[in-house]
Amino acid sequence: MYTVADLRKGLKITLDGDPYIVIAFDFAKPGKGQALYRTKMRNMINGTILDRTYRSGETFEPASLEDRKMQYLYKEDDHYCFMDNQSYEQIHVDENALGDAKNYLIDNLPVDVLLFKGKAIGVDVPNFVNLRVVQTDPWAKGDTSGSDSKPATVETGYVLRVPPFIEEGELITIDTRTGEYSTRVKG
């Protein structure tokens, strides 16, 4: 069990049967009376934000979350299929639970799937992924009047800004934390 003194940003707790993550936390000690702990928490299943104030001495149950190493296999309608690397069990994750991770999923990509009571509630992709550019405008040599980037579509359908020297068919590295171009893959 956690006490309010254990509250900090990133702590995962169970509240009303759902897993929550603390996204903001403030401690206030008024002149008299008990200390107050103001928290802002996000429901890890549906994303709703909850503001709560607690007094010292209250307790919380830790969220029973499990992180599993899995591999992305394929997309079927609005579900994505992943395979557990240990047991070879396959699970389907709803597109809403993926968030931005769906922009970077390519076949056989190793990922971490977050499970709550056996149900997938989130997917963490590696910080950097290599994706092939399938569509971008050609670079007009000598064109210095425009901006220093252009839109490009990668094999997953994700559109991002890349430097003008990137051409169709090239493999680029994307930072999945920001969704931005990182570098061109040499090879």
Residue, then its C-alpha position, 0 to 999 in steps of 0.5 A: m500500500y502507498t501512503v500520500a507521502d509516496l505520491r509523486k509524478g509517474l506513480k501508478i495506483t488503483l482508484d475505484g478499480d481502474p489504474y491511474i497515473v499521477i501526472a501532477f502533484d502539489f503539497a500544501k501545509p496550511g498554518k493549522g490542520q493537516a497537510l493537503y496533497r493535491t493531485k492530478m491523475r490520468n485514467m490509464i484506460n480511457g484517458t480521463i483526468l481526475d483532480r483529487t485532494y488528499r489529507s495525510g494518512e490516506t492510503f492507495e493500492p498499487a496498480s497491478l500492471e504487467d509489462r510484457k515484451m512482445q512483437y508486432l505482427y499485423k493490423e486487422d480492421d481497428h485492432y493490432c495483433f501482438m505476440d508474446n516473445q515467451s509464450y507465443e500467445q497472441i493478443h489484440v490491442d484496440e487502436n485507441a489504446l495504442g495512441d501515437a504508437k500506431n504511427y511507428l508499427i512495422d512488422n516484427l517490431p519489438v514493443d513493451v505492452l502494458l497489461f492491467k488485469g490481463k487486458a492491454i491498455g498501452v504499447d511502448v515502442p522503441n525511442f527510435v524506429n527506422l521507416r521507409v519514405v514512400q512519398t515525398d516531393p522531389w527536391a528542386k536543386g537550387d531552390t533556396s527560397g522555400s523552408d528547410s523541410k518538406p512533408a514526407t509519408v512513411e510506410t505506416g502512413y504517418v506524415l512528418r517533416v523531413p529535410p529537402f535532400i530526403e527522397e522516396g525509398e530512403l530509410i529514415t530514423i524517427d524519434t517516437r517520443t516527438g514524432e520528428y525526423s532524426t537522421r537518414v539511415k546509411g546503408 
